[in-house]
Every structure is written in structure tokens, then in C-alpha cells.
């Protein structure tokens, strides 16, 4: 029964984690990489850097959801 509570979050992480065809480039990076042969590795590097904030935010959110009942006021 607890899995249903976290199912949307788990599905969201799976959809983000398994995107096969993504282009994570800003306009300047795209213009520069179109002239070089390193466009694919540049995309992968940008996606790798984008992964850290998602992991941190997901961890904080998960800890908050898990422990929010411990700090409820008893008034």
C-alpha cells in the first residue's frame, strides 16, 4: 500500500532517467557544437551536469516526505 503513495514520484524519475533522445543545449552551445564533431558528447556532458540538481532535490524531497509526520505539532 505504501508503494502507491510514491508511485507518481517513481514514475517521474523513471521517465526522466530513461529519455533516450534528448538535446540539452543552450543556444550558444548548440551553435558552437554544430560546427564540430563533438555535439553528442557535449549533450551527454550537459545532461550529466543536470543530473546532480535532480538527485539532490529528489533526495531532499524523499527525506521530507518520509519524515514530515515526526515534526508535526501537537496542539
C-alpha positions as CSV (number, residue, x, y, z in Angstrom):
1,X,0.0,0.0,0.0
2,X,2.9,2.3,0.7
3,X,4.2,2.0,-2.9
4,X,1.0,3.7,-4.3
5,X,1.9,6.7,-2.3
6,X,5.3,7.1,-4.0
7,X,4.2,5.7,-7.5
8,X,4.0,9.1,-9.2
9,X,7.4,10.1,-7.9
10,X,8.9,6.8,-9.0
11,X,7.4,7.1,-12.5
12,X,8.6,10.6,-12.8
13,X,12.2,9.5,-12.0
14,X,11.9,6.6,-14.5
15,X,10.6,8.9,-17.3
16,X,13.4,11.4,-16.7
17,X,16.1,8.7,-16.3
18,X,15.2,6.7,-19.5
19,X,14.9,9.5,-22.0
20,X,16.8,8.2,-25.0
21,X,16.7,11.1,-27.4
22,X,17.4,14.4,-25.6
23,X,19.1,17.5,-26.6
24,X,20.2,19.6,-23.6
25,X,22.0,22.5,-25.2
26,X,21.7,26.2,-24.8
27,X,21.6,28.4,-28.0
28,X,25.3,29.3,-27.8
29,X,26.4,25.7,-27.1
30,X,24.3,24.4,-30.0
31,X,25.7,27.0,-32.4
32,X,29.3,26.1,-31.4
33,X,28.7,22.3,-31.5
34,X,27.0,22.3,-34.9
35,X,30.4,23.2,-36.4
36,X,32.2,20.4,-34.5
37,X,32.1,16.7,-34.3
38,X,31.7,16.7,-30.5
39,X,28.0,17.5,-30.4
40,X,26.9,14.2,-28.9
41,X,29.5,14.2,-26.1
42,X,28.6,17.8,-25.4
43,X,25.0,16.8,-24.9
44,X,25.9,14.0,-22.6
45,X,28.1,16.3,-20.5
46,X,25.3,18.8,-20.1
47,X,22.9,16.1,-19.1
48,X,25.4,14.7,-16.6
49,X,25.7,18.2,-15.0
50,X,21.9,18.5,-15.0
51,X,21.6,15.2,-13.1
52,X,23.1,16.4,-9.9
53,X,20.4,19.0,-9.0
54,X,17.7,16.4,-9.7
55,X,19.4,13.9,-7.4
56,X,19.8,16.4,-4.7
57,X,16.3,17.8,-5.0
58,X,14.8,14.2,-5.2
59,X,16.8,13.2,-2.1
60,X,15.6,16.2,-0.1
61,X,12.0,15.7,-1.2
62,X,12.1,12.0,-0.3
63,X,13.6,12.6,3.1
64,X,11.0,15.4,3.7
65,X,8.1,13.1,2.7
66,X,9.4,10.3,4.8
67,X,9.9,12.3,8.0
68,X,7.2,15.0,7.8
69,X,5.0,13.3,10.4
70,X,7.7,13.2,13.0
71,X,7.7,17.0,13.3
72,X,4.0,17.7,13.4
73,X,2.9,20.0,16.1
74,X,0.7,18.5,18.9
75,X,-1.6,21.4,19.6
